Amino acid sequence: MLRANVGSSTVADAYAAGKEAAGKARVDDAKVAFAFTSCDYDQQAFLKGVGEALPGTPVVGCTSFTGLITPEGFVSGPDGYAGVMAIADEDLVVGTAGAPKSNCARETGRKVARDAMAAAGRKEAPAYFYMVAPPGEEETYLKGIEDVIGRVPFFGGSAADNSVEGKWKVLYGLDSYGSGLGVVFFYTSKKAAFRYTGEYKETPKAGIITKVEGKRKIVEIDGVAALSKYAEWLGVEPQTLYGLALLGASICHPLGEKDRLGDLVAIRHPMVGNPDGTINVGNDVATGTAVIFMDSSPDELIASTGKTIRAVDDRLGEKPGAYLLVHCGGRRGGIGDRIGEAADEIRKAADGVPFIGVFTFGEYGFEDWGANTCGGLMLSFAGFQK
């Protein structure tokens, strides 16, 4: 039987916050603990507190944007915030690993995958895995992991801070780092269910990316300056979207890339509008692919949380023993002061099942056994069978 507990804290001292949150989450014979916290804490002190409260339990997690969601509601505070979920299950073997980036992100992914298998005492691929990395090279880390274990279902999200200034950290064991990644490999005969979605509506407005710079800058759509095309779709002048103005304006109107079977629309969040007409986006893009102008509203962003939990339940065929909910930080920004409504929606749908929700700057998942994908402005919700 899977058992899980969740704890949180908003005390100012990072060590005390870690010890308090992990102490509340304590469960006998815990196999793994997921830890999420404020970027303003001293992360080593926080992890020391977690480790003292959960001795011998592997810890993986990251910093979260402005707060967390737990069964207590939206957890945040001016002095910091932290949440921990510990999971125990006699049927479960986990392998955890983490490392800062070496010279090559793909090789770092390979190393971490090999280390996670070794930590589990296994030579075969896991049933599924969780990944956390900083924003920037998520797709490349994933390729490295898949070089070692093949295409195995995964979920997770990217570390975040409160102001998009690079203060995010990956947490692993007693260490934290601003580059690299952490993973949890799950070896179990039990099922898990996943739902990876933006829950945005498609509009008739779409175009072909005709020029990119690097991996995350769209230069042209349909041969037109990308920012001009996007501004036309949004119905505003391009200059109103310069800088981070684009990030906020696009939360309810991002770009979507549909997979080859149409089962998944991976969201690409337009983040920075440049005076030269280019757009910086939050995930990798390529020329010759179509992008769709998507649509939503704060009401729909809030409702999507409960809807997505219910989809996880339907796929599992029962209520799980625990949920891990990866929720985009940008969506949380779009919800704004109504975040309490989203927390209530989640608690109602969870219906007493332990869960923890983190706000990330990138989300990972898959749909209908398609390719593992990294996106933004999405939900990556997981439920673990009892």
C-alpha positions as CSV (number, residue, x, y, z in Angstrom):
1,M,0.0,0.0,0.0
2,L,1.3,3.4,-1.0
3,R,1.5,5.9,1.9
4,A,2.2,9.6,1.6
5,N,2.3,12.6,3.9
6,V,2.7,16.3,3.0
7,G,4.0,19.1,5.2
8,S,4.7,22.8,4.7
9,S,6.3,25.8,6.5
10,T,6.5,29.6,6.1
11,V,9.0,30.3,8.8
12,A,11.9,32.7,7.9
13,D,14.8,30.4,8.9
14,A,15.5,28.0,6.0
15,Y,16.8,25.2,8.2
16,A,13.8,25.4,10.5
17,A,11.5,25.5,7.5
18,G,13.0,22.4,6.0
19,K,12.8,20.5,9.3
20,E,9.2,21.6,10.0
21,A,7.9,20.8,6.5
22,A,9.7,17.4,6.4
23,G,8.7,16.6,9.9
24,K,5.1,17.0,9.1
25,A,5.6,14.8,5.9
26,R,7.4,12.0,7.8
27,V,6.2,8.5,6.9
28,D,7.8,5.3,8.0
29,D,10.2,3.7,5.5
30,A,9.9,6.6,3.1
31,K,11.4,5.8,-0.3
32,V,11.6,9.3,-1.6
33,A,10.8,12.9,-0.7
34,F,9.9,15.7,-3.1
35,A,10.9,19.1,-1.7
36,F,9.9,22.5,-3.1
37,T,10.8,25.9,-1.6
38,S,11.3,29.6,-2.0
39,C,14.3,30.8,-4.0
40,D,15.0,33.3,-1.2
41,Y,16.0,30.5,1.3
42,D,19.5,29.3,1.8
43,Q,19.0,26.0,0.0
44,Q,21.7,24.1,1.7
45,A,20.3,25.0,5.1
46,F,16.8,24.1,4.0
47,L,18.0,20.7,2.8
48,K,19.9,20.1,6.0
49,G,16.7,20.5,7.9
50,V,14.8,18.2,5.5
51,G,17.6,15.6,5.9
52,E,17.5,15.7,9.7
53,A,13.7,15.2,9.7
54,L,13.8,12.4,7.1
55,P,17.2,10.7,7.7
56,G,18.2,8.4,4.9
57,T,15.4,9.4,2.6
58,P,16.5,10.6,-0.9
59,V,15.4,14.2,-1.6
60,V,14.7,15.7,-5.0
61,G,13.0,19.0,-5.9
62,C,13.4,22.6,-6.8
63,T,12.6,26.2,-6.1
64,S,9.0,27.3,-6.9
65,F,7.4,30.5,-8.2
66,T,5.8,32.5,-5.4
67,G,4.4,29.6,-3.4
68,L,3.1,26.0,-3.4
69,I,-0.3,24.3,-3.2
70,T,-0.8,21.6,-0.5
71,P,-3.9,20.2,1.2
72,E,-3.6,23.3,3.5
73,G,-4.2,25.5,0.4
74,F,-1.9,28.1,-1.2
75,V,1.3,28.2,0.8
76,S,3.3,31.4,0.6
77,G,4.8,34.1,2.8
78,P,7.0,37.2,2.8
79,D,9.8,35.3,4.6
80,G,9.7,32.2,2.5
81,Y,7.8,28.9,2.0
82,A,8.5,25.3,1.7
83,G,6.7,22.0,1.1
84,V,7.7,18.3,1.3
85,M,5.8,15.2,0.3
86,A,7.3,11.8,1.4
87,I,6.2,8.6,-0.2
88,A,6.5,5.0,1.1
89,D,5.5,1.8,-0.7
90,E,6.8,-1.8,-0.1
91,D,6.4,-2.4,-3.9
92,L,8.5,0.6,-4.9
93,V,12.2,0.8,-5.5
94,V,13.5,4.2,-6.4
95,G,16.8,5.4,-7.9
96,T,17.6,9.0,-7.4
97,A,20.5,11.0,-8.9
98,G,21.5,14.6,-9.6
99,A,24.5,16.5,-10.9
100,P,25.4,20.0,-12.0
101,K,25.9,20.4,-15.7
102,S,29.3,19.3,-17.1
103,N,30.5,20.7,-20.4
104,C,27.7,18.9,-22.2
105,A,24.1,18.8,-21.1
106,R,23.4,15.6,-23.0
107,E,26.3,13.8,-21.4
108,T,25.2,15.1,-18.0
109,G,21.8,13.5,-18.7
110,R,23.5,10.2,-19.5
111,K,25.5,10.3,-16.3
112,V,22.5,11.1,-14.1
113,A,20.5,8.3,-15.7
114,R,23.3,5.8,-15.1
115,D,23.7,7.0,-11.5
116,A,20.0,6.6,-10.9
117,M,20.0,3.0,-12.1
118,A,23.0,2.2,-10.0
119,A,21.3,3.8,-6.9
120,A,18.3,1.6,-7.5
121,G,20.5,-1.5,-8.0
122,R,19.0,-2.0,-11.4
123,K,20.3,-2.4,-14.9
124,E,17.0,-2.1,-16.7
125,A,14.9,1.0,-17.5
126,P,12.4,2.2,-14.8
127,A,8.7,2.1,-15.2
128,Y,8.6,5.9,-15.4
129,F,10.7,8.8,-14.1
130,Y,10.5,12.4,-12.7
131,M,13.0,15.0,-13.9
132,V,13.8,18.5,-12.7
133,A,16.2,21.0,-14.4
134,P,16.7,24.7,-14.7
135,P,15.1,26.6,-17.6
136,G,17.3,26.5,-20.7
137,E,18.4,23.0,-21.8
138,E,15.6,20.7,-20.6
139,E,15.2,18.9,-24.0
140,T,19.0,18.2,-24.2
141,Y,19.1,16.7,-20.7
142,L,16.1,14.5,-21.7
143,K,17.9,13.3,-24.8
144,G,20.8,12.2,-22.6
145,I,18.6,10.3,-20.3
146,E,16.8,8.6,-23.2
147,D,20.2,7.7,-24.7
148,V,20.6,5.4,-21.7
149,I,17.1,4.1,-20.9
150,G,15.1,4.7,-24.1
151,R,11.7,6.2,-24.3
152,V,10.2,5.8,-20.8
153,P,7.2,7.9,-19.6
154,F,8.3,10.9,-17.7
155,F,6.9,14.0,-15.9
156,G,8.3,17.0,-14.0
157,G,9.1,20.6,-14.4
158,S,11.8,23.3,-14.4
159,A,13.0,25.2,-11.3
160,A,11.6,28.7,-10.9
161,D,12.2,31.9,-9.0
162,N,9.9,34.8,-8.2
163,S,11.1,37.3,-10.8
164,V,12.6,35.5,-13.8
165,E,16.1,36.6,-12.8
166,G,17.9,33.3,-12.6
167,K,17.7,32.6,-8.8
168,W,16.2,29.2,-9.4
169,K,17.8,26.1,-8.0
170,V,17.6,22.3,-8.5
171,L,17.6,20.5,-5.2
172,Y,19.2,17.0,-4.8
173,G,20.2,15.4,-1.5
174,L,22.1,18.1,0.5
175,D,23.1,20.1,-2.6
176,S,21.5,22.7,-4.8
177,Y,22.6,24.1,-8.2
178,G,21.5,26.5,-10.9
179,S,22.5,24.1,-13.7
180,G,22.2,20.4,-14.2
181,L,19.3,18.2,-13.2
182,G,17.9,15.7,-10.7
183,V,15.8,12.6,-11.4
184,V,13.8,9.9,-9.6
185,F,13.5,6.6,-11.4
186,F,10.5,4.5,-10.2
187,Y,10.7,0.7,-10.3
188,T,7.3,-0.7,-9.5
189,S,4.6,-3.1,-10.7
190,K,1.9,-0.6,-9.8
191,K,0.4,1.8,-12.2
192,A,0.8,5.5,-12.4
193,A,-1.4,7.9,-14.5
194,F,-0.4,11.1,-16.1
195,R,-2.1,14.1,-17.8
196,Y,0.0,16.6,-19.7
197,T,-2.0,19.5,-21.0
198,G,-2.3,23.2,-21.5
199,E,-6.1,23.1,-21.7
200,Y,-6.0,26.0,-24.1
201,K,-8.4,26.3,-27.0
202,E,-7.1,26.4,-30.6
203,T,-8.0,29.3,-32.8
204,P,-8.0,29.5,-36.6
205,K,-4.9,31.7,-36.5
206,A,-1.8,29.7,-37.3
207,G,1.5,30.0,-39.2
208,I,4.7,28.3,-40.2
209,I,8.0,29.2,-38.4
210,T,10.2,30.2,-41.3
211,K,13.3,31.4,-39.4
212,V,14.8,30.8,-36.0
213,E,17.9,31.8,-34.2
214,G,19.5,29.3,-31.9
215,K,16.9,27.0,-30.4
216,R,14.6,29.4,-28.6
217,K,14.2,32.6,-30.7
218,I,11.6,32.8,-33.4
219,V,12.7,35.3,-36.0
220,E,9.9,34.9,-38.6
221,I,6.5,33.3,-38.9
222,D,5.2,33.0,-42.5
223,G,8.1,35.1,-43.6
224,V,7.0,38.0,-41.4
225,A,8.7,39.3,-38.3
226,A,7.5,37.0,-35.5
227,L,6.5,39.7,-33.1
228,S,4.5,41.5,-35.9
229,K,2.7,38.3,-36.7
230,Y,1.9,37.6,-33.0
231,A,0.8,41.2,-32.4
232,E,-1.5,41.0,-35.4
233,W,-3.1,37.8,-34.0
234,L,-3.5,39.5,-30.6
235,G,-4.8,42.7,-32.1
236,V,-2.2,45.1,-30.7
237,E,0.8,47.1,-31.9
238,P,4.2,45.2,-31.8
239,Q,5.9,47.9,-29.7
240,T,3.4,47.3,-26.8
241,L,4.9,43.8,-26.5
242,Y,8.6,44.8,-26.1
243,G,10.6,43.1,-23.3
244,L,8.7,41.2,-20.7
245,A,5.5,42.8,-21.6
246,L,5.1,39.9,-24.0
247,L,5.4,37.4,-21.2
248,G,2.3,38.7,-19.4
249,A,0.3,39.4,-22.5
250,S,0.7,35.9,-23.8
251,I,-0.2,33.9,-20.7
252,C,-3.8,33.5,-22.0
253,H,-2.7,33.6,-25.6
254,P,0.4,31.5,-26.1
255,L,1.6,29.6,-29.2
256,G,0.9,25.8,-29.5
257,E,2.7,23.1,-31.5
258,K,0.6,20.1,-32.3
259,D,2.3,16.7,-32.4
260,R,2.1,14.6,-35.6
261,L,-1.0,12.6,-34.4
262,G,-2.8,15.6,-32.9
263,D,-2.9,14.1,-29.4
264,L,-1.0,16.9,-27.7
265,V,-0.5,20.6,-28.3
266,A,2.7,21.5,-26.6
267,I,2.6,25.2,-25.5
268,R,5.4,27.5,-26.4
269,H,5.3,30.6,-24.2
270,P,6.3,33.9,-25.9
271,M,8.5,35.5,-23.2
272,V,10.4,38.4,-24.5
273,G,9.5,40.7,-27.4
274,N,12.6,42.2,-29.1
275,P,12.6,45.6,-31.0
276,D,14.1,43.7,-34.0
277,G,10.8,41.8,-34.3
278,T,12.0,38.5,-32.8
279,I,10.4,36.5,-30.0
280,N,12.2,34.6,-27.3
281,V,10.2,31.5,-26.3
282,G,10.5,29.2,-23.3
283,N,11.2,26.0,-25.2
284,D,13.0,24.7,-28.3
285,V,11.5,25.5,-31.7
286,A,12.4,24.6,-35.3
287,T,11.8,25.9,-38.8
288,G,9.1,24.4,-40.9
289,T,6.8,23.7,-37.9
290,A,3.4,25.2,-37.4
291,V,2.4,27.3,-34.4
292,I,-1.2,27.9,-33.4
293,F,-2.5,31.0,-31.6
294,M,-4.1,29.6,-28.5
295,D,-6.8,31.0,-26.2
296,S,-7.9,30.8,-22.6
297,S,-9.0,33.0,-19.6
298,P,-8.2,33.1,-15.9
299,D,-11.5,31.3,-15.2
300,E,-10.5,28.5,-17.5
301,L,-6.9,28.3,-16.1
302,I,-8.5,27.9,-12.6
303,A,-11.0,25.3,-13.7
304,S,-8.4,23.3,-15.6
305,T,-6.7,22.2,-12.4
306,G,-9.6,20.2,-11.1
307,K,-10.4,19.0,-14.6
308,T,-6.8,17.7,-15.0
309,I,-6.9,15.8,-11.6
310,R,-10.1,14.1,-12.6
311,A,-8.5,13.1,-15.9
312,V,-5.7,11.5,-14.0
313,D,-8.2,9.6,-11.9
314,D,-10.0,8.4,-15.0
315,R,-6.8,7.1,-16.5
316,L,-5.9,5.3,-13.3
317,G,-9.4,3.9,-12.9
318,E,-9.4,4.8,-9.2
319,K,-8.3,7.4,-6.7
320,P,-4.5,7.3,-6.4
321,G,-2.5,7.1,-3.2
322,A,-0.8,10.5,-3.9
323,Y,-0.6,13.2,-6.5
324,L,2.4,15.2,-7.7
325,L,1.1,18.3,-9.4
326,V,3.5,20.4,-11.6
327,H,1.7,23.6,-12.5
328,C,3.3,26.3,-14.7
329,G,4.4,29.5,-12.9
330,G,3.1,31.6,-15.8
331,R,-0.4,30.2,-15.4
332,R,-0.1,31.0,-11.7
333,G,0.8,34.6,-12.7
334,G,-2.2,34.7,-15.0
335,I,-4.5,33.6,-12.2
336,G,-3.0,36.3,-9.9
337,D,-4.9,37.0,-6.7
338,R,-7.4,34.3,-7.5
339,I,-4.8,31.6,-6.7
340,G,-6.9,30.6,-3.7
341,E,-9.6,29.5,-6.0
342,A,-7.2,27.2,-7.9
343,A,-6.1,25.8,-4.6
344,D,-9.7,25.1,-3.6
345,E,-10.4,23.5,-7.0
346,I,-7.4,21.2,-6.5
347,R,-8.3,20.3,-3.0
348,K,-11.9,19.5,-4.0
349,A,-10.8,17.3,-6.9
350,A,-8.1,15.5,-4.8
351,D,-10.8,14.6,-2.3
352,G,-8.5,13.8,0.6
353,V,-5.7,12.3,-1.3
354,P,-2.3,13.7,-0.3
355,F,-0.7,16.0,-2.9
356,I,1.9,18.7,-3.4
357,G,1.8,21.3,-6.2
358,V,4.9,23.2,-7.4
359,F,4.9,26.3,-9.8
360,T,7.6,25.8,-12.5
361,F,9.1,27.6,-15.4
362,G,8.7,24.7,-17.8
363,E,6.7,21.4,-17.6
364,Y,7.4,17.9,-19.0
365,G,5.2,15.0,-20.0
366,F,3.6,13.0,-22.8
367,E,0.2,12.0,-24.1
368,D,-1.1,8.7,-25.4
369,W,2.4,7.1,-25.3
370,G,3.8,9.7,-27.7
371,A,7.2,11.2,-27.4
372,N,8.3,12.8,-24.1
373,T,8.0,16.6,-24.5
374,C,9.0,19.8,-22.7
375,G,6.7,22.8,-22.8
376,G,5.5,25.8,-21.0
377,L,2.3,27.2,-19.5
378,M,1.2,23.6,-19.0
379,L,0.1,21.2,-16.3
380,S,1.9,17.9,-15.7
381,F,-0.1,16.0,-13.1
382,A,0.7,12.5,-11.9
383,G,-1.2,10.1,-9.7
384,F,0.4,7.0,-8.1
385,Q,-1.6,3.8,-7.5
386,K,-2.3,2.9,-3.9
